[in-house]
Amino acid sequence: MSAPAPLHRPDGSALRVLVVDDEQMLTDLLSMALRMEGWEVRTAGSGFEALSETREFDPDALVLDIMMPDLDGMAVLQRLRQSGNDVPVLFLTAKDAVADRVAGLTAGGDDYVTKPFSLEEVVARLRGLMRRAGTATAGGADPILRVGDLSLNEDSHEVERAGDEIELTATEFELLRFLMRNQRRVVSKAQILDRVWNYDFGGRSSVVELYISYLRKKIDAGRDEPLIHTVRGVGYMIKAPQ
């Protein structure tokens, strides 16, 4: 499975991301993942340090923890917006802090992920934020796959059918992406296991059947025109209605 196209600033220079969290182990992990994307990364361990680094570094996006000891993420965001800085902000929130998430988006935050999170999810959300803000380009590569009225954004991980947003798990997303990259081609259970799970299940193809059923419930249920088709004895195929 090919990786998403590298992102950079419109002038070709590296994107800049500031990671703000008072847990150094977390900032170290995030920094490593973001640098692997080819981006410039700086970190800050407090709200006041975040404001200082933002002025000096001029980042293209912020990863901002809400809970910090001196100036919390909400206050940092408020000061940035009051100063006219509209840098995209991805909030890090506690898993059960629903009120924090709502307040953060209402205050002008752009997106959020909940702890614990996967590094891949943070990277994908940042790619989507910076593309939507116009601060990042992939040299003309289109991140959106389409089959009929179904669309999948490989950068932001957003999936829609006929304008309705569809929530998928990470594995469901990878399975749908593989099918859509191979639309109108039949892919076998063995190919799906190899490309989506990246290892052999030792013949346990039932896991593919299970996840295909999950996808059908989310993609095709209640629709007049199903997109996902079973080719008996061969595998599965996704195609637009004729």
Secondary structure, DSSP 8 states (H G I E B T S, - for coil): -------B-TTS---EEEEE-S-HHHHHHHHHHHHTTT-EEEEESSHHHHHHHHHHH--SEEEEES--SSS-HHHHHHHHHHTT----EEEEEETT-HHHHHHHHHTT--EEEEES--HHHHHHHHHHHHHHTTS-B-TT---EEEETTEEEETTT--EEETTEE----HHHHHHHHHHHHTTTS-B-HHHHIIIIISS--TT-THHHHHHHHHHHHHHTTT-SS--EEEETTTEEEE----
